[in-house]
Amino acid sequence: MELMLDKKIKDLPIIDAHNASKKYSEKEEKWLREPVKCEFINMEDPGLMITFTYGTTKHKHTFKLMHGGKYVVPRFIKNHVESKATPMWKWRADGNGGMKKEQTGSNPRFAMREVFEQ
């Protein structure tokens, strides 16, 4: 069974949040553009829908994902949604009698679990 995507979604630019000018090899891009069927899980606010816009100013698409819904999206959109996290902070003594705020980790906000059907 081949999964189909809307052409507008399929042609969205692949954006790396850490390095906007990053170029991907042909093999990497093919893998990232591969459609996958996923179930969306909102771990931050279970049961609620999220809406987000992905792309550039000229080529963008607005996604609406409902908690528990199954969607066919390119792998780079799945990775984008799963990369969103809330930082965890902790105050620690700095050795000079003061306190210093440090990031100790992060809590993932969303999950896109791949669904495999026969």
Backbone as ProteinMPNN parsed JSONL, in Angstrom:
{"seq_chain_A": "MELMLDKKIKDLPIIDAHNASKKYSEKEEKWLREPVKCEFINMEDPGLMITFTYGTTKHKHTFKLMHGGKYVVPRFIKNHVESKATPMWKWRADGNGGMKKEQTGSNPRFAMREVFEQ", "coords_chain_A": {"N_chain_A": [[0.843, -1.176, 0.0], [0.712, 2.105, -0.978], [1.345, 5.235, 0.395], [-0.25, 8.323, -0.03], [0.374, 11.8, -0.626], [-0.669, 15.227, -0.48], [0.255, 17.403, -3.104], [1.138, 20.0, -2.45], [1.951, 19.751, 0.219], [3.887, 17.794, -0.036], [5.89, 19.147, -1.444], [6.934, 21.02, 0.315], [9.537, 23.012, 1.829], [12.419, 21.544, 3.41], [13.28, 22.237, 6.601], [15.841, 22.815, 8.847], [15.872, 23.249, 12.247], [18.081, 23.958, 13.778], [20.058, 24.686, 12.004], [19.549, 26.658, 9.552], [20.55, 26.936, 6.952], [21.331, 24.448, 6.147], [22.164, 21.841, 3.928], [20.858, 18.973, 2.349], [21.756, 15.626, 1.411], [20.947, 13.826, -1.602], [19.98, 11.281, -0.997], [19.338, 11.546, 1.75], [17.344, 13.53, 1.6], [15.382, 12.207, 0.09], [14.645, 10.21, 1.921], [13.653, 11.807, 4.05], [11.463, 12.987, 2.825], [9.738, 10.92, 2.486], [6.48, 9.545, 2.79], [4.734, 8.914, 5.84], [2.517, 7.067, 7.926], [0.992, 8.233, 10.769], [0.06, 8.414, 14.243], [-1.126, 11.071, 16.076], [-0.11, 12.348, 19.18], [-0.849, 14.372, 21.844], [0.991, 15.246, 24.35], [1.343, 17.274, 26.146], [-1.104, 18.715, 26.492], [-3.395, 16.627, 26.703], [-5.899, 15.436, 24.486], [-6.447, 17.819, 23.202], [-6.419, 19.81, 20.196], [-3.784, 20.817, 17.964], [-2.535, 23.573, 16.084], [-0.359, 24.532, 13.563], [1.943, 26.354, 11.516], [4.005, 25.508, 8.847], [6.956, 26.001, 6.979], [8.236, 28.353, 4.517], [7.988, 31.955, 4.017], [6.881, 32.216, 1.484], [6.176, 29.664, 0.694], [4.242, 27.721, 2.339], [2.36, 25.758, 4.738], [-0.541, 25.173, 6.689], [-1.035, 23.116, 9.382], [-3.395, 21.056, 11.058], [-3.731, 19.199, 13.813], [-5.302, 16.633, 15.541], [-5.566, 15.256, 18.773], [-4.925, 11.846, 18.992], [-5.645, 11.413, 16.378], [-5.129, 10.008, 13.089], [-2.669, 10.488, 10.643], [-1.226, 11.11, 7.398], [1.891, 12.092, 6.735], [4.897, 13.787, 5.573], [8.136, 12.521, 6.512], [9.836, 14.567, 7.501], [8.08, 16.444, 8.577], [6.94, 14.973, 10.638], [9.254, 14.642, 12.234], [9.691, 17.338, 12.862], [7.431, 18.019, 14.446], [7.794, 16.243, 16.599], [10.133, 17.3, 17.657], [9.551, 19.438, 19.259], [9.736, 20.739, 22.477], [9.507, 21.361, 26.032], [11.674, 23.223, 28.004], [13.418, 22.111, 30.987], [14.268, 23.552, 34.041], [16.686, 24.246, 36.62], [17.727, 25.6, 39.695], [20.965, 26.232, 40.819], [23.712, 26.354, 43.148], [26.319, 28.705, 42.607], [28.864, 28.76, 43.655], [29.888, 31.139, 44.535], [28.25, 32.133, 46.405], [25.918, 32.812, 45.183], [23.077, 32.086, 43.06], [22.517, 30.037, 40.213], [20.886, 29.559, 37.155], [20.197, 26.618, 35.403], [19.707, 24.598, 32.527], [18.314, 21.455, 32.77], [17.226, 19.464, 31.276], [14.603, 18.361, 29.035], [11.08, 18.314, 28.394], [9.193, 16.396, 26.236], [6.668, 17.638, 24.054], [4.873, 16.677, 22.14], [3.992, 13.677, 20.305], [4.481, 11.6, 17.486], [3.46, 8.757, 16.564], [4.371, 6.058, 14.579], [2.144, 4.235, 12.515], [1.483, 0.975, 11.706], [-0.133, -0.891, 9.394], [-1.826, -3.734, 8.072]], "CA_chain_A": [[0.0, 0.0, 0.0], [1.496, 3.33, -1.066], [0.708, 6.381, 1.031], [-0.264, 9.477, -0.919], [0.398, 13.121, -0.011], [-1.034, 16.38, -1.283], [1.465, 17.945, -3.737], [1.584, 21.188, -1.715], [2.657, 19.27, 1.415], [5.054, 17.038, -0.506], [6.915, 20.062, -1.95], [7.377, 21.979, 1.325], [10.986, 22.967, 2.059], [12.86, 20.874, 4.633], [13.964, 23.254, 7.395], [16.51, 22.337, 10.056], [15.711, 24.296, 13.26], [19.378, 24.334, 14.323], [20.918, 25.218, 10.948], [18.62, 26.966, 8.464], [21.188, 26.832, 5.637], [21.809, 23.068, 5.952], [21.805, 21.162, 2.681], [20.741, 17.519, 2.518], [22.121, 14.836, 0.245], [19.791, 13.306, -2.326], [19.494, 10.129, -0.25], [18.699, 12.059, 2.971], [16.109, 14.224, 1.233], [14.405, 11.194, -0.304], [14.175, 9.568, 3.157], [12.867, 12.777, 4.807], [10.207, 13.274, 2.116], [8.931, 9.699, 2.449], [5.266, 9.675, 3.602], [4.538, 7.936, 6.907], [1.224, 7.162, 8.592], [1.278, 8.425, 12.189], [-0.98, 8.808, 15.183], [-0.662, 12.243, 16.81], [-0.353, 12.328, 20.619], [-0.547, 15.641, 22.501], [1.358, 14.874, 25.718], [1.272, 18.468, 26.991], [-2.525, 18.934, 26.771], [-4.092, 15.505, 26.064], [-7.25, 15.66, 23.999], [-6.578, 19.076, 22.472], [-5.871, 19.917, 18.845], [-2.795, 21.874, 17.75], [-2.451, 24.147, 14.746], [0.926, 25.179, 13.337], [2.292, 26.628, 10.127], [5.36, 25.046, 8.533], [7.453, 26.401, 5.665], [8.802, 29.692, 4.375], [6.933, 32.949, 3.813], [6.241, 32.027, 0.179], [5.744, 28.279, 0.51], [3.916, 27.237, 3.672], [1.103, 25.026, 4.9], [-1.012, 25.13, 8.065], [-1.457, 21.776, 9.792], [-4.265, 20.944, 12.229], [-3.608, 17.824, 14.276], [-6.152, 16.318, 16.687], [-5.049, 14.192, 19.642], [-5.444, 10.524, 18.642], [-5.925, 11.329, 14.948], [-4.117, 9.362, 12.238], [-2.351, 11.377, 9.527], [-0.119, 10.76, 6.508], [2.731, 13.284, 6.609], [6.294, 13.46, 5.265], [8.948, 12.252, 7.71], [10.396, 15.792, 8.065], [7.032, 17.068, 9.391], [6.903, 14.134, 11.842], [10.424, 15.015, 13.034], [9.48, 18.704, 13.34], [6.455, 17.979, 15.547], [8.399, 15.55, 17.741], [11.264, 18.061, 18.194], [9.07, 20.493, 20.148], [9.861, 20.338, 23.876], [9.56, 22.407, 27.045], [12.899, 23.042, 28.791], [13.328, 21.967, 32.442], [15.308, 24.376, 34.638], [16.98, 24.018, 38.027], [18.636, 26.582, 40.277], [22.103, 25.608, 41.502], [24.678, 27.292, 43.722], [27.41, 28.954, 41.666], [30.152, 28.727, 44.343], [30.206, 32.482, 45.022], [27.14, 32.546, 47.263], [24.759, 33.132, 44.354], [22.379, 30.966, 42.416], [22.635, 30.039, 38.752], [19.838, 28.773, 36.517], [20.728, 25.727, 34.37], [18.747, 23.679, 31.905], [18.664, 20.085, 33.134], [16.628, 18.53, 30.329], [13.415, 18.889, 28.362], [9.906, 17.449, 28.334], [8.58, 16.424, 24.898], [5.287, 18.116, 24.069], [4.044, 15.915, 21.207], [4.546, 12.456, 19.723], [3.877, 11.118, 16.231], [3.795, 7.347, 16.54], [4.081, 5.429, 13.285], [1.106, 3.208, 12.533], [1.72, -0.041, 10.683], [-1.351, -1.672, 9.155], [-1.687, -4.754, 7.018]], "C_chain_A": [[0.893, 1.245, 0.0], [0.705, 4.474, -0.459], [0.832, 7.594, 0.12], [-0.307, 10.776, -0.113], [-0.09, 14.163, -0.997], [0.258, 16.988, -1.848], [2.017, 19.15, -2.987], [2.386, 20.788, -0.479], [3.951, 18.58, 1.008], [6.209, 17.953, -0.908], [7.364, 21.118, -0.943], [8.891, 21.893, 1.51], [11.302, 22.249, 3.367], [13.721, 21.871, 5.395], [14.547, 22.61, 8.644], [16.479, 23.477, 11.071], [17.053, 24.795, 13.796], [20.305, 24.978, 13.292], [20.062, 25.444, 9.697], [19.227, 26.811, 7.07], [21.688, 25.418, 5.328], [21.284, 22.488, 4.648], [21.823, 19.656, 2.924], [21.18, 16.816, 1.245], [20.834, 14.311, -0.397], [19.145, 12.153, -1.564], [18.766, 10.566, 1.034], [17.363, 12.712, 2.652], [15.016, 13.239, 0.831], [13.802, 10.535, 0.927], [13.277, 10.518, 3.944], [11.526, 13.082, 4.148], [9.272, 12.059, 2.037], [7.682, 9.86, 3.328], [5.171, 8.55, 4.643], [3.168, 8.157, 7.521], [1.487, 7.178, 10.089], [0.007, 8.736, 12.964], [-0.406, 9.954, 16.013], [-1.072, 12.131, 18.281], [0.079, 13.681, 21.186], [-0.275, 15.328, 23.971], [1.26, 16.062, 26.675], [-0.17, 18.747, 27.432], [-3.33, 17.826, 26.094], [-5.529, 15.858, 25.678], [-7.417, 16.92, 23.182], [-5.888, 19.018, 21.114], [-4.786, 20.989, 18.828], [-2.868, 22.323, 16.294], [-1.088, 24.819, 14.64], [1.156, 25.34, 11.845], [3.745, 26.225, 9.929], [5.729, 25.534, 7.145], [8.092, 27.771, 5.699], [7.662, 30.668, 4.126], [6.194, 32.757, 2.491], [5.666, 30.629, -0.023], [5.497, 27.658, 1.877], [2.58, 26.502, 3.673], [0.744, 25.027, 6.382], [-1.566, 23.74, 8.35], [-2.361, 21.879, 11.011], [-4.258, 19.471, 12.629], [-4.433, 17.631, 15.545], [-5.552, 15.156, 17.46], [-5.722, 12.863, 19.278], [-5.753, 10.346, 17.167], [-4.792, 10.669, 14.189], [-3.934, 10.206, 10.979], [-1.222, 10.786, 8.692], [0.641, 12.06, 6.257], [4.124, 12.863, 6.172], [7.078, 13.291, 6.572], [9.515, 13.54, 8.32], [9.361, 16.563, 8.89], [6.893, 16.299, 10.704], [8.048, 14.507, 12.772], [10.264, 16.418, 13.636], [8.538, 18.716, 14.545], [7.074, 17.343, 16.785], [9.553, 16.334, 18.369], [10.832, 19.147, 19.175], [9.072, 19.99, 21.588], [9.895, 21.564, 24.779], [10.814, 22.201, 27.885], [12.599, 22.908, 30.286], [14.521, 22.701, 33.037], [15.48, 24.032, 36.109], [17.954, 25.097, 38.487], [19.72, 25.843, 41.047], [23.029, 26.685, 42.041], [25.841, 27.455, 42.75], [28.795, 28.979, 42.326], [30.583, 30.069, 44.897], [29.097, 33.018, 45.919], [25.89, 32.916, 46.493], [24.13, 31.872, 43.784], [22.456, 31.149, 40.901], [21.562, 29.108, 38.188], [20.447, 27.947, 35.395], [19.61, 24.855, 33.809], [19.209, 22.258, 32.184], [18.088, 19.054, 32.177], [15.454, 19.188, 29.628], [12.311, 17.834, 28.368], [9.314, 17.515, 26.933], [7.112, 16.816, 25.0], [4.356, 17.228, 23.247], [4.764, 14.654, 20.76], [3.78, 12.125, 18.449], [4.296, 9.673, 16.095], [3.405, 6.73, 15.201], [3.08, 4.303, 13.454], [1.385, 2.263, 11.386], [0.465, -0.888, 10.569], [-1.116, -2.645, 8.027], [-2.642, -4.504, 5.892]], "O_chain_A": [[1.733, 1.409, 0.885], [-0.473, 4.656, -0.767], [1.899, 7.855, -0.436], [-0.939, 10.846, 0.941], [0.06, 14.002, -2.208], [1.256, 17.075, -1.131], [3.234, 19.312, -2.892], [3.395, 21.42, -0.166], [4.988, 18.767, 1.643], [7.374, 17.592, -0.739], [8.106, 22.029, -1.309], [9.469, 20.816, 1.364], [10.535, 22.339, 4.325], [14.764, 22.303, 4.904], [13.841, 21.946, 9.403], [16.998, 24.558, 10.797], [17.15, 25.944, 14.227], [21.22, 25.721, 13.647], [19.877, 24.534, 8.889], [18.498, 26.578, 6.105], [22.399, 25.219, 4.343], [20.108, 22.632, 4.314], [22.697, 19.137, 3.618], [21.004, 17.333, 0.142], [19.764, 14.355, 0.211], [17.92, 12.056, -1.49], [17.711, 10.027, 1.367], [16.37, 12.484, 3.342], [13.853, 13.419, 1.192], [12.592, 10.32, 0.986], [12.243, 10.094, 4.459], [10.556, 13.401, 4.836], [8.14, 12.175, 1.568], [7.796, 10.266, 4.484], [5.486, 7.394, 4.359], [2.705, 9.293, 7.628], [2.117, 6.268, 10.627], [-0.974, 9.244, 12.423], [0.675, 9.826, 16.588], [-2.231, 11.856, 18.591], [1.231, 14.087, 21.028], [-1.212, 15.162, 24.752], [1.111, 15.874, 27.882], [-0.423, 18.988, 28.612], [-3.894, 18.048, 25.022], [-6.264, 16.489, 26.439], [-8.443, 17.083, 22.52], [-4.919, 18.287, 20.913], [-4.854, 21.957, 19.585], [-3.216, 21.55, 15.401], [-0.701, 25.587, 15.52], [0.642, 24.578, 11.027], [4.609, 26.559, 10.74], [4.906, 25.487, 6.231], [8.444, 28.286, 6.76], [6.504, 30.263, 4.033], [5.015, 33.095, 2.385], [4.759, 30.443, -0.834], [6.417, 27.132, 2.505], [1.786, 26.612, 2.739], [1.621, 24.896, 7.236], [-2.451, 23.254, 7.647], [-2.12, 22.697, 11.899], [-4.721, 18.61, 11.882], [-4.278, 18.378, 16.51], [-5.083, 14.184, 16.868], [-6.95, 12.772, 19.26], [-6.091, 9.242, 16.74], [-3.632, 10.756, 14.591], [-4.906, 10.592, 10.33], [-0.371, 10.058, 9.203], [0.12, 12.998, 5.655], [4.509, 11.711, 6.371], [6.713, 13.855, 7.603], [9.666, 13.613, 9.54], [9.739, 17.273, 9.822], [6.744, 16.905, 11.764], [7.839, 14.671, 13.974], [10.653, 16.656, 14.779], [8.829, 19.361, 15.553], [6.9, 17.844, 17.896], [9.919, 16.06, 19.511], [11.679, 19.722, 19.859], [8.487, 18.95, 21.892], [10.262, 22.659, 24.352], [11.01, 21.115, 28.43], [11.652, 23.509, 30.793], [15.655, 22.504, 32.6], [14.541, 23.583, 36.765], [18.883, 25.461, 37.766], [19.431, 24.939, 41.831], [23.129, 27.777, 41.483], [26.298, 26.486, 42.144], [29.795, 29.194, 41.643], [31.549, 30.138, 45.656], [29.017, 34.222, 46.164], [24.89, 33.301, 47.099], [24.599, 30.756, 44.004], [22.459, 32.269, 40.389], [21.362, 28.003, 38.691], [21.134, 28.488, 34.528], [18.699, 24.436, 34.524], [20.343, 21.891, 31.879], [18.436, 17.876, 32.265], [15.321, 20.412, 29.625], [12.574, 16.631, 28.35], [8.962, 18.603, 26.478], [6.402, 16.386, 25.909], [3.193, 17.041, 23.605], [5.991, 14.569, 20.827], [2.573, 12.348, 18.36], [5.37, 9.385, 15.569], [2.268, 6.857, 14.748], [3.152, 3.52, 14.401], [1.511, 2.684, 10.236], [0.049, -1.527, 11.535], [-0.301, -2.403, 7.137], [-2.664, -5.261, 4.921]]}, "name": "protein", "num_of_chains": 1, "seq": "MELMLDKKIKDLPIIDAHNASKKYSEKEEKWLREPVKCEFINMEDPGLMITFTYGTTKHKHTFKLMHGGKYVVPRFIKNHVESKATPMWKWRADGNGGMKKEQTGSNPRFAMREVFEQ"}
